[in-house]
Every structure is written in structure tokens, then in C-alpha cells.
Amino acid sequence: MTRENQYHNHGRISEERYHAHFGNEHGFRVKKRDYRHRRFEYGGYNWTFVEAWPFGWNYNDNLYVDYDDGGYWLYNSNRDGARISINIL
């Protein structure tokens, strides 16, 4: 199993709901306290962080959730291509 998909559950958000709430056109921010609790709520789902918060990411950076490589990722719009693995709780 590759690093890209070893962390992910295989539940999928419906296409209709996904396009209405997720992807790079639906940015948001995560609060530091959410990261300390290892979870956040967004788009009607509760999410958990699988990987550590990356060095250089700020809590006021614009983030978005996208489905790629067989799972969900939290991308940082301010850091070209930077992402961390997340799962739906």
C-alpha cells in the first residue's frame, strides 16, 4: 500500500455533496484548538488529522478538502501542493 492511500478510510462523500462543499473553491480555516483535539468539523462532516500539522502552515492559511489518490486530503492554498491526510470520523 502506498503512502498516498495507507491512511485513508474508504468512505466517500456523494458527488453532489462533494461538489457543493469541497474542493479548492471551498476554502476555510482550522483553529489551533481544533488541531490540538486532532479533529475539525467542515462541510457537515467531522474530520480527523492523520498526519502532523506541517511546519510553516499557519492557522490563518486558506485550506480546502479534496479527494485524491484514494482518500481525503487537507490542502493549503498558500503552500503550492502541500497537503496532509485526513479521515472522516
C-alpha positions in Angstrom: 0.0 0.0 0.0 1.4 3.4 -0.9 1.8 6.3 1.4 -0.9 8.2 -0.5 -3.6 5.8 0.4 -2.4 3.9 3.5 -4.0 6.4 5.9 -7.4 6.7 4.4 -10.7 5.1 5.1 -12.6 4.3 2.0 -15.9 6.1 2.7 -16.9 8.5 0.0 -18.9 11.7 0.1 -21.6 11.7 -2.6 -20.6 13.6 -5.8 -23.4 16.1 -5.4 -22.5 16.9 -1.8 -18.8 16.9 -2.6 -19.1 19.5 -5.4 -21.4 21.7 -3.2 -18.9 21.8 -0.2 -15.5 20.6 -1.1 -12.6 21.3 -3.5 -10.3 24.3 -3.9 -13.2 26.7 -4.5 -14.4 26.0 -0.9 -11.8 27.3 1.4 -11.9 27.6 5.2 -9.5 27.8 8.2 -8.8 25.4 11.0 -8.5 26.7 14.5 -5.4 25.8 16.6 -7.6 24.3 19.3 -9.2 22.0 16.6 -5.8 20.7 15.7 -4.9 20.2 19.4 -8.0 18.0 19.6 -6.9 16.2 16.3 -10.3 16.9 14.7 -12.4 19.6 13.0 -15.9 20.0 11.5 -16.4 21.1 8.0 -19.0 20.6 5.2 -21.3 18.7 7.6 -18.7 16.1 8.5 -16.3 15.6 11.4 -12.7 15.0 10.3 -9.6 13.8 12.0 -6.0 14.6 11.2 -3.9 11.6 10.3 -0.6 13.4 9.9 1.1 16.1 11.9 0.4 19.8 11.2 3.2 20.7 8.7 5.9 23.1 9.6 5.3 26.5 8.0 1.5 26.1 7.9 -0.4 28.9 9.7 -3.8 28.5 11.3 -5.0 31.5 9.3 -4.0 29.9 5.9 -6.7 29.2 3.4 -7.3 25.4 3.4 -9.6 23.1 1.5 -10.6 19.4 1.4 -10.1 17.4 -1.8 -10.4 13.8 -2.7 -7.2 12.5 -4.4 -5.1 9.3 -4.5 -7.9 7.2 -3.0 -8.6 9.4 0.0 -9.3 12.8 1.5 -6.6 15.4 2.0 -6.4 18.8 3.6 -4.6 21.2 1.1 -3.1 24.5 1.9 -3.8 27.1 -0.8 -0.9 29.2 0.4 1.6 26.3 0.0 1.6 25.0 -3.5 0.6 21.3 -3.5 1.1 20.9 0.3 -1.3 18.5 1.9 -1.9 16.3 4.9 -4.0 13.2 5.2 -7.4 13.4 6.9 -10.3 11.0 7.5 -14.0 11.2 8.1 -14.9 10.3 11.6 
